[in-house]
Amino acid sequence: MNSPALGSLRVRMALDLWVVALSVVLVWPLVTSSGYPLAKDLVFTPRQPLRVEWLGLGDAPARAVPLDALVSLADGVVGGAALSRIAVLGLLVLAGAAAHRVLGLAHPVARMAVAGFAVWNPFVVERLALGQWALLWGYAASFALVGAAMRYRRGDGGWRPLAPVIAALALAAVTPSGALLGAGIALVVGLDRRRRTAVPLLLVCVGAQLPWLLPTILGDAGLLSDPRGVAAFSARAERPGGAVWSLLGLGGIWDASSAPPSRAGAFGHASSVLVVLGLALGWPSLGRLLGGGTRRRLAVLGAGSLLAAALTTFSAGQAVVRLLVESVPGGGLVRDGQKLLLPFVLLAVLSLGAMTDRFLLSASSRAAAVVPTLAVVLVALPIVALPDAPTSTWRTVRPISYPADLGAIADIVDGTAQTLISLPWEPYRVYRWGRPVPAFDPASRWLDVDVIGSDRLRVGSVTLEGESARSEAVADALASGHLTGRRLAEIGVRWILVQRDRVGSGVVEGDRDGVVTRFAGPEFVLLETPGPWSPSPAPPPWTTALVAGVDILLLLVAAAALGTVVTGRARSRIDRSRALPAGMLPRTQRGS
């Protein structure tokens, strides 16, 4: 005699193991090698000190808020090496595990298909290859958010039904983009006309924006972005058929080097066909599995998402978004159009699971003998459509070993109240001791000192203007050809960090013009300008206290919500176990 509860538990465990297996394959070098990932936007260091800049109160836009502060806090507990593996592998596991739980009423094979597609799809692979793991936390949390918001809308309100929504939205809101997209998903799926449920949900969604909204309003950062970034970051046609056809296949990322080679040919076309078929053929079953109301809400969300992502692929759409970027504070968040595809990816993944469920139920009643073969084919389809996914992700996640130079330099500069500039004046560089892939400067994460680097991004043949006034001051001095130690000291720079293979390029030389070499290692040189130096600019104490206080409060609310979810599920398992006959309990719960 089998217990439905135990059977359901075994199914979930088997599906979770499938998710873990696929996730490990995608990031195999990271889980099997020591070191730290350093490629493109994926930057982890042995330590990341907690600095006031992580609150978003510097003179650069708050685009990594509250992510940087959370990484610093977690780094102090587990260290950068372990944290990188938890962060990257964890988001993939969360995506797959949450996706198959949303379709909890579907056939187990359909749940296996949706779990696999949630992990192994072009959107995830391309964003991971670009190193944008934080955005993918928003994607992974969106599946949990759909389930939580759906249950909240059908309930009577209160803290306990709202807690899963808060916990899922908190995971999504580690970046401003994730906070906005997550709030949109929560509102579209979870909002209804009842004031007692609508008002708390609205407050939660507004609260999720405060970590980036408050620094944007109160800080000194420039509020507007270079409008040329709209075209530079617009979705790209990966193959014949145009950018919209690539977006329908869940790809189209602006960075061609992050797309697997197969996206350019027949496999790319196959992924677009697969998504279209899933949306069309999975529609009836999606309503049965989630309810007609939720299905319609997801359809509206997905259609709007696809439209927003495709908008900047047309000249008229680019004009609209350029106006937004030029005139609305924080408008630069939407210049990367392809990331707005996230809700559509959510709909496509769930629709594929619903299509699989429909096919299996139909085959079971008409030709049961073909069910095993059909099951294998349907589960394998997303993987077959993207066979070379690891070739892109492995190149980014493969860890490196940092040279000892950076640790020695940290011992010298940490805790000083002045500014360090990092040369060469490029935000992304190739390091001869690292991977042959451009990476964001790790000094900005590692060193406990005010670090200024270039924020002029080069995308193809276009170099976008920076958004930091202090960075622009250094850039102007560099461009003038009169960058001397005394000139740097006048603008508050004490330390100059230079890549060893770039020393002698005519930028600044040690032991000249009052500049002294403080450290010279195999890979880096640290120079010190002549004093006196003014302290690095700092935000008003009340601003720091307000933003930090709000962030801490929100973190405590999210922790309380997560605790409510965990204890609630544990209580449910205990209740189910008590309802089972003694002979059907797991061995650890049977009497002696």
Buried (B, 14 or more C-beta within 10 A) or exposed (E): EEBEBBEEBEBBEEBBEBBBEBBBBBBBBBBEEEBBBBBBBBBBBBBBBBBBBBBBBBBBBBBBBBBBBBBBBBBEEEBBBEBBBEBBBBBBBBBBBBBBBBBEEBBBBBBBBBBBBBBBBBBBBBBBBBBBBBBBBBBBBBBBBBBBBBBBBBEEBEEEBBBBBBBBBBBBBBBBBBBBBBBBBBBBBBBEEEEEBBEBBBEBBEBBBBBBBBBBBBBBBBBBBBBBBBBBBBBBBBBEBBBBBBBBBBBBBBBEEBBBEBBBEEBBBBBBBBBBBBBEBBBEBBBBBBBEBBBBBBBBBBEBBBEBBBBBBEEEBBEEBBEBBBEBBBBBBBBBBBBBBBBBBBBBBBBBBBBBBBBBBEBEEEEEEEBEEBBEBBBEBBBEBBEEBBEBBBBBBBBBEBBEBBEEBBEBBEEBEBBBBBBBBBBBBEBEEBBEBBBBBBBBBBBBBBBBBBBBBBBEEEBBBBBBEBBBBBBEBBEEEEBBBEBBBEBBBBBBBBBBEBBEEEBBBBEEBBBEBBBBBEBBBBBBBBEEBBEBEBBEEEBBEBBBEBBEEBBEBBEBBBEBBEEBEEEEEEEBBEEBEEEBBEEEEEEE
